[in-house]
Amino acid sequence: MTEPAEHAAYRAGVRAWYDANATPKRAEDPWAINVHADEAAARRHFEESRAWLGRLHEAGLVGIAWPAEYGGGGGEPWMSRIEREISRDYEEWTGFPGATLAMLGPTLLRHGTEDQKRRVLPELLSGRSTFCQLFSEPGAGSDLASLATRAERDGDEFVVNGQKVWNSAAQHCDRGFILVRTDPDAPKHRGITFLLVDMATPGIEVRPLVQINRSAHFNEVFLQDVRVPVANVVGEIDEGWGPARTVLSNESAFIAGARVPTRTKLTDLAGIGGRLGDPVIRQRLADYHARERVSGWMGEQVQQAVRRGEMPPMDPGLIKLMASENKRRAGDLAVELLGAEAQAGTDPRTRWAQNELMGRYSISIGGGTDEVLRNNIGERSLGLPREPGPDRSTPWRDLPR
Ligand SMILES: Cc1cc2nc3c(=O)[nH]c(=O)nc-3n(C[C@H](O)[C@H](O)[C@H](O)COP(=O)(O)OP(=O)(O)OC[C@H]3O[C@@H](n4cnc5c(N)ncnc54)[C@H](O)[C@@H]3O)c2cc1C
């Protein structure tokens, strides 16, 4: 199918900009992995991603279809699709700031006040402000609505006390979006408020959590008497569950869409090990190839709906679940293709395979665990009976914790 002339002209312009400003992917080490074992490297990577987002924004290549009055390009969703396709051929990427943009941007567009849209969206699009997600707590992960961080009203401010955990990149971000309990007497999904918070506010302490791979992707965030203006409420007071669900839905769509295709790398590994003629390996490579292509197309459909501000044609959790399953299969196959080398080797190829193997845990937990996504799909898409649990009208204060 030939592309309309207008699309082809736009594509040529975007391609020319990338050629002039970015590094083609083929120059990249094909087995490079994105793990930063020291804090300085992680910070550098974060700032490079932020700067790249800023350059894309200056060139009109971020928020292409968002309203111009909020810092977007006022363009068409097909333009965003073309930009996304082209960007995959280059090394530079928008990293964590791009991820929060994908989660928080549509949430502010849908639930934010006019003032928030005019002030915050341009900062988000240009990378001038980066936001971490402050949702999970030690006692509220899958059951996020049971969260206990309290916010009490004091004039034009809320005073926030509590603890968050697993907050990606919170040590690098200047701002955050947080869920707090404002009415403990309401049922748990009510009485939650969604706030924007400045991470430099007195009373916020961020403690990085170092993982088995020595990187500190997440943090614990402690909040003691943190004062947040009431003007920073997104949506309505006590009705923060709506914007929270918009974030979670966009997070699923983003995580699924951001998965870097690995099918060619797996085929390369099979070739290097002389296994391309092995009928069982061929079956598994073909199976993996099909799964990755199908989930990629499904992800694109969801992304297009998000860009148009429409309801996705399927539950984004479905694609996130497929991405998680694909990661598991890719890790298993990569390690099997390398054999014993996968256990002990330290060369870039082996480290890539080990990273695929280990990466299954983060993708199957972050943004909703596989089990919880299956529950959601069962209830929302298949109409299965709700999971047994406390009555949804029980006040949060009376729930067992
Ligand atoms: C890479 C990554 C990035 C993250 N980034 C952030 C972030 O930026 N901000 C943030 O706030 N949080 C973040 N998280 C936290 C994430 O949202 C939680 O880890 C997740 O929601 C699960 O919560 P939990 O860890 O408390 O596990 P739990 O909820 O305690 O679950 C433990 C186990 O029980 C299972 N389980 C729980 N409930 C059910 C059920 N009803 N039915 C069946 N099985 C169930 C789960 O599937 C899981 O296997 C991140 C996590 C990861 C891995």
The ligand as an ORCA input file, in Angstrom:
! r2SCAN-3c Opt
* xyz 0 1
  C      10.256     -2.438     37.510
  C       9.241     -1.905     38.479
  C       8.988     -0.548     38.511
  C       8.067     -0.039     39.440
  N       7.888      1.311     39.483
  C       7.014      1.835     40.369
  C       6.858      3.256     40.463
  O       7.518      4.028     39.760
  N       5.978      3.742     41.351
  C       5.231      2.938     42.163
  O       4.431      3.460     42.928
  N       5.378      1.573     42.134
  C       6.261      1.017     41.254
  N       6.442     -0.355     41.208
  C       5.724     -1.195     42.160
  C       4.663     -2.055     41.508
  O       3.564     -1.290     41.094
  C       4.265     -3.127     42.543
  O       5.412     -3.912     42.799
  C       3.162     -4.012     42.029
  O       1.961     -3.305     41.945
  C       2.955     -5.244     42.943
  O       2.815     -4.858     44.265
  P       3.688     -5.545     45.426
  O       5.118     -5.492     45.011
  O       3.312     -4.894     46.693
  O       3.271     -7.070     45.416
  P       1.982     -7.708     46.109
  O       0.793     -6.905     45.749
  O       2.264     -7.901     47.548
  O       1.898     -9.094     45.376
  C       2.689    -10.219     45.760
  C       2.278    -11.400     44.905
  O       0.892    -11.711     45.141
  C       0.171    -11.733     43.926
  N      -1.177    -11.202     44.135
  C      -1.505    -10.077     44.808
  N      -2.838     -9.893     44.780
  C      -3.357    -10.912     44.060
  C      -4.675    -11.273     43.672
  N      -5.718    -10.531     44.025
  N      -4.839    -12.386     42.917
  C      -3.771    -13.151     42.547
  N      -2.498    -12.863     42.903
  C      -2.293    -11.757     43.641
  C       0.953    -10.821     42.989
  O       0.699    -11.146     41.628
  C       2.386    -11.121     43.399
  O       2.838    -12.279     42.757
  C       7.371     -0.898     40.320
  C       7.643     -2.274     40.286
  C       8.572     -2.771     39.386
  C       8.856     -4.237     39.388
*
